[in-house]
Amino acid sequence: MTKLIDLLHIMVLVPVTLLPIINPLSAAPVFTLTAGSEGAATRRLARQVAINCWFVLVASLFVGTYVLDLFGISLPIVRVGGGLLVAAMGWRMLDRNDDDEVQAAVKRRSQQVQLTDAELMRRSFFPITFPLTAGPGTIAASIAIGAGLPRTPALFVANALAVTIGASLTVAVIYLTYRNAPALLAKLGEVGTLVMMRLSAFVLLCIGISIAWTGWAELNGIALPR
């Protein structure tokens, strides 16, 4: 029973850790601008972005640590670098004015020119998947989670299944958010969208500082408060 609870905890840890960093609501205006107002295009693009994100997350969880070893980079360094990057992203979002990219996306939503299928698929990875959704901060956090997996074969398989399910739950939230992004933004309006993004940016800034502090504390052997 204890092992089952531990696996459930690991499974829940993945979306709880990654979703505040990913924050798909903050990218919803840009997603809507790309997909347009057509329901079929929105569903198709949301599905493709979700697939892309799943591969990025799973690859970071299971392969990221070995890539770091190949280049001789320690996990605390990744936490410091990723945390600073996440904090910088949050600060830029807080510091933007009303003419920034996302606000312009909201204002031009109704004037969106429909893209071809090939263009939608191309944009499903850049910029929607990376860096707007599964950006450097998300990848760094995924690598940190993957580095904590046990190396004993039996335990590794069980924990790997748990984190894979957790990644799938994370991707499901991303898909549902993007799938319903046009309706959500229509209800919020321009002012509501602006308020939502400013609050999300502040949370992102705090998360980035927390990640960087954890890495710095590990480098200096400081015990973190519980």
Residue, then its C-alpha position, 0 to 999 in steps of 0.5 A: m500500500t505504501k509503494l502504491i501511495d508513493l507511485l500515486h504521489i509521483m504521478v501527481l507530482v509531474p502535473v503539479t510541478l509542470l503545469p504552473i511553469i507551462n501555464p497554457l492559459s498564458a499562451a492561449p491568445v497566441f494559440t488562438l491567433t494561430a489557429g483562427s476561429e475555425g473549430a476544426a483548425t483549433r482541434r487539429l492544432a491543439r491535438q498536434v501541440a499536445i502530441n509534440c508536448w508529450f514527446v518533449l516531456v517524456a524525452s526530457l524525463f527519461v533522456g535529459t539526465y544522460v544528455l547532461d552527463l554527456f556535456g558534463i552539466s550538473l543538475p543544480i546548474v540546470r536548476v539555476g539556469g532554468g530557474l533564471l530563465v523562467a524568472a526572466m520570462g515571468w518578468r518580461m510578461l509583467d513588463r510588457n505593455d499593451d502593444d506586446e505580442v500577446q495583446a496584439a494577438v487578442k486584438r487581431r483575433s477577428q482578423q485572423v487569416q486562415l492558415t493551410d494545413a501544412e502551415l498549421m502543422r509547422r507552427s504546432f511546434f514553433p512557436i506554440t510547442f516550443p518555447l511558448t508551451a514546453g519551453p526551457g523551464t519546463i524541460a529543466a523541471s522535467i529533467a529534474i524529475g527524471a533524475g530522481l527516478p530510482r535505478t533499480p530495474a523493478l522500481f524504475v519501471a514502476n516509477a517510469l510508468a507513473v511519471t509517464i501517466g503524469a506527463s499524459l495528464t499534463v498534456a491532457v490539460i494542455y489539450l483541453t485548454y488550447r481546445n477551448a481557448p477561443a471560447l475562454l478568451a471570448k468570455l474573458g474579454e481583452v481586459g480579463t485576458l490581460v489580468m489573467m496574464r499579469l497574475s500568471a506572469f507573477v506566479l511564473l516569476c516566483i516559480g523561477i526564483s524558487i527553482a533557481w534558489t533550489g539549485w543554488a542551495e544544492l551547489n552550496g550545500i544549504a539545507l532547504p526549509r521544509 
